[in-house]
């Protein structure tokens, strides 16, 4: 049984709140700031929020599904939690850092665990120049948007946009267009994780674009640079027979 200090955090729904109350009654617990492990109760959205909330502490997060999809969560069960935590498998997540410059020249920074996505703000398609490691790779992509996904985020928005699923331990990023108009048949690219990706917005005043790092949005951008956030460490915990690596593998063999 684990001798680590545990904290419980819950999403703002009845199911998660009830689970939090039951677990706090059953197990010793501390505040998240004092914890060695944080147990997050909710769905995938709440897990992502929790990971962002405790980025700087590097506290391992163990999720239990009290939401809807629960891809990033373990099965909910109030029994044998300490034993499950003892046997849990670590998944190391390598986030991205987004740096934007908007139309007024203001700079903003945000961290993305799943993906950075660029999206058109009006009825007109966005026009975007793409550079990789300071070399222009596409002079102009006309599209609804484009995203750069980590392995952890490759099964989320990236998969819905028909991007590739990436194994969690692969040193790759998925560069995936969203409704590409020209070149129409371009399906994106796989990039080394070390890559520095730059997007420049063409006709920015006529065709405004927003940039989103997970849930942090910057509107009316002029350019975006994305690279690995080497100063941030994230650890998620999963039951041994239900690891994130196994879930991502299974995702490639479902209808």
Residue pairs with C-beta under 8 A, 6 or more apart in sequence:
1 82
1 83
1 86
2 37
2 82
2 85
2 86
4 35
4 36
4 37
4 85
5 29
5 30
5 34
5 35
5 36
5 37
6 27
6 28
6 29
6 30
6 35
6 36
6 37
6 38
6 39
6 81
6 85
7 29
7 30
7 31
7 32
7 34
7 35
7 37
7 38
7 39
8 20
8 23
8 24
8 29
8 38
8 39
8 41
9 20
9 32
9 38
9 39
9 40
9 41
9 50
10 16
10 17
10 19
10 20
10 40
10 41
10 42
10 46
10 66
11 41
11 42
11 43
11 45
11 46
11 66
11 67
13 42
13 66
13 67
15 66
15 67
16 41
16 42
16 46
16 66
16 67
19 41
19 64
19 66
19 76
19 78
20 41
22 78
23 29
23 39
23 41
23 78
23 81
26 78
26 81
27 81
27 82
29 35
32 38
32 53
32 54
32 57
32 59
33 57
35 59
36 59
36 60
37 59
37 60
37 61
37 62
37 85
37 237
38 50
38 54
38 59
38 60
38 61
38 62
39 61
39 62
39 63
39 64
39 81
40 46
40 47
40 50
40 61
40 62
40 63
40 64
40 73
41 63
41 64
41 66
41 76
42 50
42 63
42 65
42 66
42 67
42 73
43 65
43 66
43 67
43 68
43 69
43 70
43 73
44 67
44 68
44 69
44 70
44 71
44 72
44 73
44 156
45 67
46 67
47 61
47 63
47 72
47 73
47 236
48 72
48 113
48 114
48 214
48 215
49 215
50 61
50 63
51 61
51 93
51 113
51 234
51 236
52 111
52 113
52 214
52 215
54 61
55 95
55 111
55 232
55 234
58 233
58 234
58 235
59 235
60 90
60 235
60 236
60 237
61 234
61 235
61 236
61 237
62 74
62 84
62 85
62 88
62 236
62 237
62 238
63 70
63 72
63 73
63 74
63 236
64 73
64 74
64 75
64 76
64 77
65 73
65 74
65 75
65 76
66 76
67 73
71 155
71 156
71 247
72 152
72 236
72 244
74 84
74 238
74 239
74 242
75 239
75 242
77 84
84 239
85 237
87 239
87 240
88 237
88 238
88 239
88 240
89 237
89 238
89 239
89 240
89 243
90 235
90 236
90 237
91 152
91 168
91 235
91 236
91 237
91 238
91 243
91 244
91 245
92 233
92 234
92 235
93 113
93 150
93 152
93 234
93 235
93 236
94 150
94 193
94 228
94 229
94 234
95 111
95 112
95 113
95 150
95 228
95 229
95 232
95 234
96 111
96 112
96 115
96 116
96 148
96 150
96 173
96 213
96 226
96 227
96 228
96 229
97 109
97 110
97 111
97 112
97 226
97 227
97 228
97 229
97 232
98 109
98 110
98 111
98 112
98 116
98 211
98 213
98 216
98 224
98 225
98 226
99 107
99 108
99 109
99 224
99 225
99 226
100 107
100 108
100 109
100 110
100 211
100 218
100 221
100 223
100 224
101 107
101 221
101 222
101 223
101 224
102 108
102 218
102 219
102 220
102 221
102 222
103 204
103 205
103 208
103 220
103 221
103 222
105 222
108 218
110 213
110 214
110 216
110 218
111 213
111 214
111 229
111 232
112 150
112 153
112 213
112 214
112 226
113 150
113 152
113 153
113 214
113 234
114 149
114 150
114 152
114 153
114 156
114 157
114 214
115 147
115 148
115 149
115 150
115 153
115 156
115 157
115 158
115 214
116 147
116 148
116 211
116 212
116 213
116 224
116 226
117 145
117 146
117 147
117 148
117 157
117 178
117 211
117 212
118 126
118 128
118 145
118 146
118 147
118 199
118 209
118 210
118 211
118 212
118 221
118 224
119 126
119 144
119 145
119 178
119 209
119 210
119 211
119 212
120 126
120 143
120 144
120 145
120 207
120 208
120 209
121 208
121 209
121 210
121 219
121 220
122 207
122 208
124 206
124 207
125 142
125 143
125 144
125 181
125 207
126 141
126 142
126 143
126 144
126 145
126 201
126 207
126 209
127 140
127 141
127 142
127 201
127 202
127 203
127 207
128 140
128 141
128 143
128 146
128 199
128 200
128 201
128 202
128 209
129 136
129 138
129 139
129 140
129 141
129 199
129 200
129 202
130 136
130 137
130 138
130 141
130 146
130 175
130 197
130 198
130 199
131 137
131 197
131 198
131 199
131 200
132 191
132 195
132 196
132 197
132 198
133 195
133 196
134 196
134 198
137 189
138 186
140 182
140 202
141 177
141 180
141 182
141 183
141 186
142 180
142 181
142 182
143 177
143 178
143 179
143 180
143 181
144 178
144 179
145 177
145 178
145 179
145 209
146 175
146 176
146 177
146 178
146 199
147 157
147 158
147 161
147 163
147 174
147 175
147 176
147 178
148 173
148 174
148 175
148 176
148 191
148 197
148 226
149 156
149 157
149 158
149 163
149 166
149 173
149 174
149 176
150 166
150 173
151 166
151 167
151 168
151 169
151 170
151 172
151 248
152 168
152 244
154 163
154 164
154 165
154 166
154 174
154 248
155 165
155 247
155 248
155 251
158 164
158 174
158 176
159 165
159 251
161 176
161 177
161 178
162 176
162 187
163 174
163 176
163 188
164 174
164 176
164 188
164 190
165 248
165 251
165 252
166 172
166 173
166 174
166 190
166 248
167 245
167 248
167 249
168 244
168 245
168 248
169 245
171 192
171 193
171 194
172 190
172 191
172 192
172 193
173 190
173 191
173 192
173 193
173 195
173 197
174 188
174 190
174 191
175 188
175 189
175 190
175 191
175 197
176 187
176 188
177 186
177 187
177 188
180 186
191 197
193 228
194 228
195 227
196 225
196 226
196 227
197 225
197 226
197 227
198 223
198 224
198 225
198 226
199 211
199 223
199 224
199 225
199 226
200 222
200 223
201 207
201 208
201 209
201 221
201 222
201 223
204 220
204 221
204 222
208 219
208 220
209 220
209 221
210 217
210 218
210 219
210 220
210 221
211 217
211 218
211 221
211 224
212 218
236 244
238 244
